[in-house]
Amino acid sequence: MLFALVKIPSHLGYLAVAALVGGESMGIPLPGETALIVAGLAAGRGKLDIVAVIAVASAAAIIGDNLGYLIGRAAGRRLLTAQGPFETHRRMLLDRGEPFFARHGPKAVFLGRWFAGLRIGAAWLAGINRMRWSSFLVWNALGGIAWATSVGLLAYAAGPAAESALKTFGIAGLALAALVTVAWIGHARLRRRRAVAEAEAGAELERAGAVVAGVDVEPS
């Protein structure tokens, strides 16, 4: 069904991207990112315009997230504090969510675009936990534009290779490969940071040892 996006008229392709990305951002479990990937592949084959794909996906993500934020702010707390099953756990989610969003709200809203669960629920959580709308709007817009640009251009640049992988392994396999790649890059960066920190610590120890030994003295 997703590959039908490549074959339908371009204006309907843009509408499909807008509907799926916007619905997912609003909190509905739809394949919004998958639609963006397929649209990027279609743009690579000349079926869609990549600039238009990124613009549509960015706008849909921002609008959908803001609708989700408003829904969460208006009704989310009542749902979490209502009497009924799992009331204790729901209230605990609220108690823990407020200080978390007070400290890390902008990062959660921005980075959540690249994680499926947060992409669906971050806007609701921001609204429920009363994150300031002005701050949410800025970081959500930045995240939506950065996400649409990075994912769209990646699919567009990968072209036939990404389409072949998608057909062979499915979207789950492609997503797993992407996660593994991101994890590997993160691990490599962490190792470099640790190596730099260890080198700096070693240099500090050497200087301290020299001072203790009386080597590092001021000239007379």
Backbone as JSON, one array per atom type, in Angstrom:
{
  "sequence": "MLFALVKIPSHLGYLAVAALVGGESMGIPLPGETALIVAGLAAGRGKLDIVAVIAVASAAAIIGDNLGYLIGRAAGRRLLTAQGPFETHRRMLLDRGEPFFARHGPKAVFLGRWFAGLRIGAAWLAGINRMRWSSFLVWNALGGIAWATSVGLLAYAAGPAAESALKTFGIAGLALAALVTVAWIGHARLRRRRAVAEAEAGAELERAGAVVAGVDVEPS",
  "N": [[0.82, -1.2, 0.0], [1.98, 1.23, 0.74], [3.78, 1.67, -1.31], [2.15, 2.47, -3.28], [2.06, 5.14, -3.12], [4.08, 6.09, -4.66], [3.13, 5.79, -7.19], [0.75, 7.16, -7.56], [-0.91, 10.27, -8.58], [1.01, 13.32, -8.28], [-0.01, 15.44, -6.69], [-1.79, 14.13, -5.02], [-0.01, 12.52, -3.72], [1.4, 14.35, -2.12], [-0.71, 15.14, -0.48], [-1.2, 12.75, 0.84], [1.18, 12.45, 2.3], [0.96, 14.73, 3.95], [-1.39, 14.11, 5.4], [-0.73, 11.68, 6.72], [1.67, 12.25, 8.13], [0.82, 14.48, 9.63], [-1.32, 13.36, 11.1], [0.02, 11.36, 12.6], [1.72, 12.98, 14.12], [-0.14, 14.31, 15.64], [-0.91, 12.42, 17.4], [-2.05, 10.06, 16.61], [-1.57, 6.66, 15.84], [-0.09, 6.39, 13.1], [1.68, 5.65, 9.99], [3.61, 7.92, 9.62], [6.36, 8.69, 9.33], [7.22, 6.66, 7.64], [5.72, 7.29, 5.36], [6.98, 9.69, 4.68], [9.55, 8.74, 4.07], [8.99, 7.09, 1.83], [7.97, 9.05, 0.13], [10.27, 10.57, -0.21], [11.82, 8.72, -1.62], [10.24, 8.55, -3.92], [10.58, 11.14, -4.86], [13.26, 11.0, -5.51], [13.07, 9.49, -7.8], [11.94, 11.21, -9.5], [9.22, 11.54, -9.35], [8.0, 13.11, -7.43], [8.54, 16.36, -5.98], [11.36, 17.09, -4.12], [11.81, 19.31, -2.48], [9.22, 20.25, -2.1], [8.13, 18.02, -0.82], [9.56, 17.99, 1.62], [8.77, 20.48, 2.63], [5.97, 20.13, 2.89], [5.88, 17.94, 4.69], [7.17, 19.09, 6.9], [5.44, 21.22, 7.59], [3.08, 19.77, 8.13], [3.93, 18.21, 10.29], [4.46, 20.18, 12.23], [1.94, 21.46, 12.51], [0.32, 19.25, 13.24], [1.56, 18.46, 15.65], [1.09, 20.72, 17.24], [-1.69, 20.67, 17.43], [-1.94, 18.27, 18.86], [-0.64, 19.07, 21.2], [-2.45, 21.02, 22.15], [-4.71, 19.42, 22.6], [-3.71, 17.69, 24.58], [-3.16, 19.55, 26.6], [-5.7, 20.53, 27.13], [-7.34, 18.31, 27.78], [-5.78, 16.22, 28.7], [-4.85, 16.05, 31.4], [-7.2, 15.56, 32.83], [-7.78, 13.02, 31.93], [-5.63, 11.58, 32.98], [-5.91, 11.91, 35.72], [-8.38, 10.96, 36.32], [-10.71, 8.89, 38.09], [-10.41, 5.36, 38.3], [-9.21, 2.38, 36.55], [-5.72, 1.77, 37.01], [-5.18, 4.21, 38.18], [-3.33, 5.15, 40.09], [-0.87, 4.72, 38.8], [-1.21, 6.36, 36.59], [-1.39, 8.9, 37.74], [1.15, 8.98, 38.82], [2.67, 9.13, 36.51], [2.07, 11.72, 35.75], [3.09, 13.15, 37.95], [5.81, 12.64, 37.71], [6.29, 13.53, 35.17], [6.0, 16.31, 35.06], [8.26, 17.63, 36.46], [10.24, 16.6, 34.76], [9.65, 17.67, 32.19], [9.91, 20.3, 32.87], [12.63, 20.55, 33.14], [13.78, 19.26, 30.89], [12.16, 19.71, 28.71], [12.38, 21.21, 26.13], [14.45, 19.69, 24.82], [13.28, 17.14, 24.73], [11.05, 17.6, 23.11], [12.25, 18.46, 20.72], [14.15, 16.36, 20.01], [12.46, 14.19, 20.1], [11.2, 13.85, 17.66], [12.62, 12.0, 16.16], [12.16, 9.52, 17.23], [9.94, 6.86, 17.4], [7.88, 6.37, 19.4], [7.94, 8.74, 20.98], [7.52, 10.56, 18.96], [4.85, 10.25, 18.43], [3.68, 10.77, 20.93], [4.9, 12.98, 22.23], [3.96, 15.63, 21.92], [1.42, 15.56, 23.15], [2.27, 14.93, 25.77], [3.79, 17.21, 26.36], [1.78, 19.15, 26.4], [0.09, 18.15, 28.44], [1.8, 18.33, 30.63], [2.05, 21.01, 30.9], [3.98, 22.55, 29.53], [5.42, 25.6, 28.48], [3.75, 27.23, 25.87], [4.97, 28.93, 24.0], [7.68, 28.19, 24.12], [7.4, 25.48, 23.43], [6.42, 25.76, 20.81], [8.59, 26.91, 19.4], [10.7, 24.95, 19.68], [9.42, 22.71, 18.75], [8.87, 23.44, 16.09], [11.48, 23.73, 15.1], [12.39, 21.09, 15.45], [10.55, 19.67, 13.81], [11.11, 20.69, 11.23], [13.85, 20.04, 10.98], [13.72, 17.25, 11.23], [12.03, 16.48, 9.03], [13.62, 17.41, 6.94], [16.08, 15.98, 7.26], [15.31, 13.21, 7.19], [13.83, 13.13, 4.8], [15.76, 14.0, 2.86], [17.68, 12.01, 3.23], [16.35, 9.67, 2.33], [15.88, 10.51, -0.28], [18.5, 10.84, -1.27], [19.51, 8.26, -0.95], [18.06, 6.73, -2.73], [17.69, 4.22, -5.23], [18.98, 2.2, -3.73], [17.95, 2.39, -1.11], [15.25, 1.93, -1.71], [15.34, -0.67, -2.68], [16.2, -2.01, -0.37], [14.02, -1.5, 1.25], [11.99, -2.88, -0.07], [13.0, -5.46, 0.14], [13.53, -6.02, 2.91], [11.5, -4.75, 4.26], [9.79, -2.09, 6.04], [10.3, -2.29, 8.76], [12.72, -3.66, 8.91], [14.37, -1.85, 7.57], [14.16, 0.33, 9.28], [15.31, -0.8, 11.57], [17.93, -1.17, 10.66], [18.65, 1.51, 10.34], [18.51, 2.37, 13.02], [20.55, 0.82, 14.14], [22.73, 1.89, 12.79], [22.69, 4.55, 13.73], [23.11, 4.02, 16.46], [25.66, 2.91, 16.36], [27.17, 5.1, 15.42], [26.75, 6.85, 17.57], [27.99, 5.37, 19.61], [30.65, 5.35, 18.67], [31.25, 8.08, 18.81], [31.02, 8.46, 21.57], [33.12, 6.88, 22.47], [35.27, 8.32, 21.41], [35.04, 10.7, 22.87], [35.48, 9.74, 25.44], [38.11, 8.88, 25.14], [39.44, 11.32, 24.69], [38.86, 12.58, 27.13], [40.19, 10.86, 28.9], [42.8, 11.21, 28.01], [43.2, 13.91, 28.64], [42.87, 13.77, 31.4], [45.06, 12.17, 32.02], [47.16, 13.87, 31.29], [46.77, 15.89, 33.16], [47.34, 14.48, 35.5], [50.05, 13.91, 35.08], [51.13, 16.5, 35.13], [50.49, 17.17, 37.76], [52.0, 15.26, 39.11], [54.53, 16.09, 38.39], [54.71, 18.54, 39.69], [54.56, 17.75, 42.38], [56.92, 16.32, 42.53], [58.71, 18.31, 42.34], [59.58, 19.21, 39.91], [58.15, 20.91, 38.22], [58.61, 23.92, 38.62], [58.62, 27.43, 39.27], [60.62, 29.65, 37.33], [63.57, 31.15, 38.73]],
  "CA": [[0.0, 0.0, 0.0], [2.84, 2.4, 0.82], [4.42, 1.93, -2.59], [1.18, 3.13, -4.16], [2.35, 6.58, -3.05], [4.99, 6.41, -5.74], [2.45, 5.65, -8.47], [-0.41, 8.03, -7.68], [-0.56, 11.63, -8.99], [1.86, 13.99, -7.31], [-0.76, 16.23, -5.7], [-2.32, 13.2, -4.03], [1.13, 12.08, -2.91], [1.64, 15.37, -1.1], [-1.82, 15.07, 0.47], [-0.99, 11.56, 1.66], [2.25, 12.78, 3.25], [0.42, 15.67, 4.92], [-2.36, 13.44, 6.27], [-0.09, 10.66, 7.56], [2.6, 12.92, 9.05], [0.04, 15.29, 10.56], [-2.06, 12.49, 12.01], [0.96, 10.75, 13.55], [2.19, 14.03, 15.03], [-1.25, 14.67, 16.52], [-1.06, 11.37, 18.4], [-2.67, 8.87, 16.02], [-0.5, 5.76, 15.39], [-0.05, 6.25, 11.64], [3.06, 5.56, 9.49], [4.01, 9.21, 9.07], [7.76, 8.69, 8.88], [7.27, 5.78, 6.48], [5.23, 8.06, 4.23], [8.03, 10.63, 4.3], [10.61, 7.98, 3.41], [8.52, 6.69, 0.5], [7.89, 10.26, -0.68], [11.65, 10.9, -0.58], [12.2, 7.79, -2.69], [9.52, 8.96, -5.11], [11.24, 12.35, -5.35], [14.5, 10.57, -6.13], [12.72, 8.94, -9.12], [11.35, 12.27, -10.28], [7.76, 11.51, -9.25], [7.62, 14.22, -6.56], [9.59, 17.35, -5.79], [11.87, 16.87, -2.77], [11.6, 20.53, -1.69], [7.81, 20.27, -1.72], [7.94, 16.94, 0.14], [10.08, 18.45, 2.91], [7.92, 21.58, 3.1], [4.68, 19.57, 3.31], [6.09, 17.14, 5.9], [7.49, 20.01, 8.0], [4.21, 21.93, 7.99], [2.16, 18.8, 8.72], [4.47, 17.83, 11.6], [4.28, 21.31, 13.16], [0.51, 21.64, 12.77], [-0.16, 18.09, 13.99], [2.08, 18.52, 17.02], [0.4, 21.78, 17.99], [-3.03, 20.15, 17.76], [-1.74, 17.31, 19.95], [-0.33, 19.85, 22.4], [-3.69, 21.63, 22.64], [-5.56, 18.35, 23.14], [-3.12, 17.26, 25.84], [-3.31, 20.6, 27.61], [-7.12, 20.72, 27.46], [-8.02, 17.12, 28.31], [-4.86, 15.17, 29.15], [-4.8, 15.93, 32.85], [-8.43, 14.92, 33.29], [-7.67, 11.59, 31.64], [-4.65, 10.96, 33.86], [-6.33, 11.99, 37.12], [-9.73, 10.41, 36.47], [-10.81, 7.66, 38.86], [-10.58, 4.17, 37.47], [-8.06, 1.48, 36.5], [-4.36, 2.3, 36.92], [-5.17, 5.62, 38.56], [-2.07, 5.45, 40.77], [0.19, 4.79, 37.8], [-1.45, 7.53, 35.75], [-1.0, 10.08, 38.52], [2.61, 8.94, 38.93], [3.18, 9.64, 35.23], [1.93, 13.17, 35.8], [4.01, 13.67, 38.96], [7.18, 12.57, 37.2], [6.39, 14.23, 33.9], [6.1, 17.77, 35.24], [9.65, 18.06, 36.64], [11.04, 16.23, 33.59], [9.44, 18.66, 31.14], [10.44, 21.58, 33.33], [14.08, 20.54, 32.95], [14.23, 18.74, 29.59], [11.09, 19.84, 27.72], [12.83, 21.54, 24.77], [15.18, 18.57, 24.22], [12.33, 16.06, 24.46], [10.21, 17.99, 21.96], [13.08, 18.49, 19.51], [14.71, 15.05, 19.67], [11.4, 13.2, 20.01], [10.8, 13.64, 16.27], [13.34, 10.87, 15.56], [11.82, 8.29, 17.94], [8.54, 6.58, 17.06], [6.97, 6.57, 20.53], [7.88, 10.16, 21.33], [6.96, 11.3, 17.84], [3.4, 10.17, 18.56], [3.17, 11.22, 22.22], [5.6, 14.1, 22.85], [3.11, 16.83, 21.94], [0.45, 15.35, 24.23], [2.95, 15.02, 27.06], [4.15, 18.61, 26.58], [0.56, 19.84, 26.79], [-0.35, 17.64, 29.74], [2.71, 18.8, 31.68], [1.98, 22.47, 30.92], [5.15, 23.22, 28.97], [5.03, 26.88, 27.9], [3.46, 27.06, 24.45], [5.96, 29.65, 23.19], [8.86, 27.34, 24.05], [7.03, 24.31, 22.65], [6.28, 26.14, 19.41], [9.92, 27.1, 18.81], [11.46, 23.7, 19.59], [8.68, 21.8, 17.88], [9.09, 23.85, 14.7], [12.86, 23.37, 14.74], [12.45, 19.64, 15.33], [9.79, 19.23, 12.65], [11.84, 21.04, 10.01], [15.08, 19.24, 10.94], [13.34, 15.84, 10.98], [11.57, 16.33, 7.65], [14.76, 17.63, 6.05], [17.06, 14.9, 7.36], [14.74, 11.94, 6.73], [13.5, 13.28, 3.39], [16.98, 14.03, 2.04], [18.33, 10.71, 3.32], [15.65, 8.78, 1.41], [16.09, 11.04, -1.63], [19.88, 10.57, -1.68], [19.75, 6.82, -0.99], [17.5, 6.33, -4.01], [17.4, 2.8, -5.5], [19.48, 1.33, -2.68], [16.97, 2.4, -0.02], [14.02, 1.3, -2.17], [15.59, -2.11, -2.74], [16.21, -2.5, 1.01], [12.66, -1.43, 1.76], [11.24, -3.98, -0.67], [13.54, -6.75, 0.58], [13.44, -6.22, 4.35], [10.34, -4.09, 4.83], [10.09, -0.86, 6.78], [10.86, -2.62, 10.07], [14.13, -3.97, 8.71], [15.07, -0.62, 7.24], [14.23, 1.12, 10.51], [16.3, -1.44, 12.44], [19.25, -0.84, 10.13], [18.91, 2.91, 10.67], [18.78, 2.46, 14.45], [21.87, 0.24, 14.37], [23.7, 2.87, 12.3], [22.72, 5.66, 14.69], [23.74, 3.53, 17.69], [27.1, 2.76, 16.1], [27.74, 6.44, 15.38], [26.76, 7.35, 18.94], [29.02, 4.64, 20.36], [31.95, 5.83, 18.22], [31.45, 9.42, 19.36], [31.24, 8.31, 23.0], [34.49, 6.37, 22.66], [36.21, 9.42, 21.16], [34.96, 11.62, 24.0], [36.16, 9.11, 26.58], [39.55, 8.89, 24.88], [39.9, 12.69, 24.92], [38.79, 12.83, 28.57], [41.26, 10.1, 29.54], [44.07, 11.86, 27.68], [43.29, 15.14, 29.43], [43.1, 13.38, 32.79], [46.45, 11.72, 32.11], [48.03, 15.04, 31.25], [46.64, 16.56, 34.46], [48.09, 13.68, 36.49], [51.48, 14.1, 34.85], [51.51, 17.82, 35.63], [50.44, 17.12, 39.21], [53.16, 14.5, 39.57], [55.74, 16.91, 38.22], [54.71, 19.55, 40.75], [54.91, 17.07, 43.62], [58.33, 15.93, 42.47], [59.56, 19.51, 42.32], [60.08, 19.48, 38.56], [57.43, 22.06, 37.68], [58.83, 25.05, 39.51], [58.73, 28.69, 38.57], [62.01, 30.06, 37.2], [63.98, 32.17, 39.71]],
  "C": [[0.86, 1.26, 0.0], [3.48, 2.72, -0.52], [3.45, 2.51, -3.6], [1.41, 4.63, -4.16], [3.24, 7.01, -4.2], [4.25, 6.49, -7.07], [1.26, 6.6, -8.64], [0.02, 9.43, -8.11], [0.13, 12.39, -7.88], [1.07, 14.76, -6.26], [-1.4, 15.35, -4.65], [-1.2, 12.65, -3.15], [1.43, 13.06, -1.81], [0.53, 15.35, -0.04], [-1.66, 13.87, 1.4], [0.08, 11.8, 2.71], [1.71, 13.7, 4.34], [-0.51, 14.98, 5.91], [-1.67, 12.48, 7.23], [0.87, 11.29, 8.57], [1.83, 13.74, 10.08], [-0.72, 14.45, 11.56], [-1.16, 11.83, 13.04], [1.43, 11.77, 14.57], [1.11, 14.42, 16.03], [-1.49, 13.62, 17.59], [-1.73, 10.12, 17.9], [-1.56, 7.96, 15.51], [-0.58, 5.46, 13.89], [1.4, 6.22, 11.17], [3.53, 6.85, 8.85], [5.43, 9.22, 8.55], [7.93, 7.78, 7.67], [6.8, 6.51, 5.23], [6.28, 9.06, 3.74], [9.17, 9.92, 3.57], [10.21, 7.6, 1.98], [8.42, 7.91, -0.42], [9.29, 10.72, -1.1], [12.16, 10.0, -1.68], [11.53, 8.18, -4.0], [10.14, 10.22, -5.72], [12.55, 11.99, -6.04], [14.27, 10.0, -7.53], [12.03, 9.98, -9.99], [9.84, 12.32, -10.23], [7.22, 12.66, -8.4], [8.79, 15.18, -6.47], [10.06, 17.29, -4.34], [11.69, 18.11, -1.89], [10.15, 20.6, -1.21], [7.51, 19.19, -0.68], [8.37, 17.38, 1.53], [9.2, 19.55, 3.49], [6.58, 21.06, 3.63], [4.83, 18.79, 4.61], [6.38, 18.03, 7.1], [6.23, 20.69, 8.52], [3.25, 20.98, 8.68], [2.62, 18.39, 10.12], [4.21, 18.94, 12.63], [2.81, 21.49, 13.53], [-0.04, 20.48, 13.61], [0.3, 18.11, 15.43], [1.36, 19.58, 17.85], [-1.03, 21.39, 18.33], [-2.94, 19.14, 18.9], [-1.44, 18.0, 21.26], [-1.6, 20.43, 23.0], [-4.63, 20.59, 23.24], [-5.03, 17.89, 24.49], [-3.3, 18.28, 26.93], [-4.76, 20.74, 28.06], [-7.71, 19.52, 28.19], [-7.09, 16.08, 28.92], [-4.84, 14.97, 30.64], [-6.05, 15.25, 33.39], [-8.38, 13.42, 33.05], [-6.73, 10.9, 32.61], [-5.1, 10.94, 35.31], [-7.72, 11.42, 37.37], [-9.69, 9.12, 37.3], [-11.03, 6.48, 37.93], [-9.32, 3.32, 37.49], [-6.74, 2.23, 36.33], [-4.28, 3.78, 37.31], [-3.86, 6.02, 39.22], [-0.94, 5.63, 39.77], [0.02, 6.03, 36.91], [-1.05, 8.81, 36.48], [0.52, 10.14, 38.7], [3.26, 9.47, 37.66], [3.12, 11.16, 35.21], [2.93, 13.78, 36.78], [5.46, 13.68, 38.46], [7.36, 13.38, 35.93], [6.62, 15.71, 34.05], [7.55, 18.22, 35.47], [10.54, 17.72, 35.44], [10.89, 17.28, 32.49], [9.91, 20.04, 31.56], [11.94, 21.68, 33.06], [14.48, 20.22, 31.51], [13.18, 18.88, 28.49], [11.56, 20.15, 26.31], [13.57, 20.39, 24.08], [14.24, 17.43, 23.86], [11.48, 16.35, 23.23], [11.02, 17.94, 20.67], [13.53, 17.1, 19.08], [13.64, 13.97, 19.51], [10.95, 12.93, 18.6], [11.45, 12.4, 15.68], [13.06, 9.54, 16.26], [10.32, 8.06, 17.85], [7.58, 6.88, 18.21], [6.82, 8.03, 20.9], [7.29, 10.99, 20.21], [5.43, 11.33, 17.92], [2.92, 10.89, 19.83], [3.8, 12.47, 22.81], [4.74, 15.34, 22.95], [2.06, 16.72, 23.03], [1.1, 15.55, 25.58], [3.34, 16.47, 27.38], [2.92, 19.41, 27.02], [0.07, 19.44, 28.16], [0.49, 18.23, 30.87], [2.93, 20.31, 31.64], [3.3, 23.14, 30.51], [4.67, 24.52, 28.32], [4.88, 26.74, 26.39], [4.49, 27.76, 23.57], [7.23, 28.82, 23.03], [8.58, 26.08, 23.22], [6.99, 24.64, 21.17], [7.63, 26.25, 18.73], [10.63, 25.77, 18.61], [10.74, 22.67, 18.74], [8.88, 22.15, 16.41], [10.49, 23.48, 14.24], [13.0, 21.87, 14.54], [11.73, 19.13, 14.1], [10.52, 19.5, 11.35], [13.1, 20.19, 9.88], [14.78, 17.78, 10.63], [12.93, 15.64, 9.53], [12.72, 16.47, 6.66], [15.72, 16.45, 6.06], [16.52, 13.59, 6.8], [14.42, 12.01, 5.23], [14.72, 13.25, 2.49], [17.72, 12.7, 2.07], [17.69, 9.72, 2.35], [15.89, 9.21, -0.04], [17.49, 10.69, -2.14], [20.15, 9.07, -1.82], [19.19, 6.2, -2.27], [17.24, 4.84, -4.13], [17.86, 1.86, -4.4], [18.48, 1.24, -1.53], [15.68, 1.71, -0.45], [14.17, -0.21, -2.24], [15.58, -2.72, -1.34], [14.81, -2.53, 1.58], [11.82, -2.57, 1.22], [11.69, -5.34, -0.12], [13.25, -7.02, 2.05], [12.21, -5.61, 4.99], [10.77, -2.87, 5.63], [10.7, -1.16, 8.14], [12.35, -2.92, 9.96], [14.94, -2.74, 8.4], [15.22, 0.26, 8.47], [15.26, 0.55, 11.47], [17.71, -1.11, 11.98], [19.62, 0.6, 10.45], [19.24, 3.08, 12.15], [20.17, 1.93, 14.79], [22.95, 1.23, 13.94], [23.84, 4.04, 13.27], [23.41, 5.24, 15.99], [25.25, 3.4, 17.52], [27.79, 4.12, 16.08], [27.83, 7.03, 16.79], [27.83, 6.69, 19.78], [30.42, 5.13, 19.98], [32.26, 7.2, 18.79], [31.73, 9.35, 20.86], [32.64, 7.82, 23.29], [35.51, 7.48, 22.43], [36.22, 10.4, 22.33], [35.68, 11.05, 25.22], [37.66, 9.13, 26.39], [40.14, 10.27, 25.13], [39.92, 12.99, 26.41], [39.92, 12.1, 29.3], [42.63, 10.73, 29.26], [44.26, 13.13, 28.5], [43.55, 14.82, 30.9], [44.53, 12.92, 33.0], [47.42, 12.88, 32.12], [47.99, 15.79, 32.58], [47.42, 15.82, 35.53], [49.59, 13.85, 36.32], [51.95, 15.45, 35.38], [51.51, 17.84, 37.16], [51.63, 16.37, 39.77], [54.44, 15.29, 39.47], [55.84, 17.95, 39.32], [55.13, 18.92, 42.07], [56.39, 16.71, 43.65], [59.26, 17.12, 42.42], [60.11, 19.83, 40.97], [59.47, 20.74, 38.02], [57.51, 23.23, 38.65], [58.96, 26.31, 38.68], [60.2, 29.08, 38.47], [62.34, 31.16, 38.19], [64.41, 33.42, 38.98]]
}
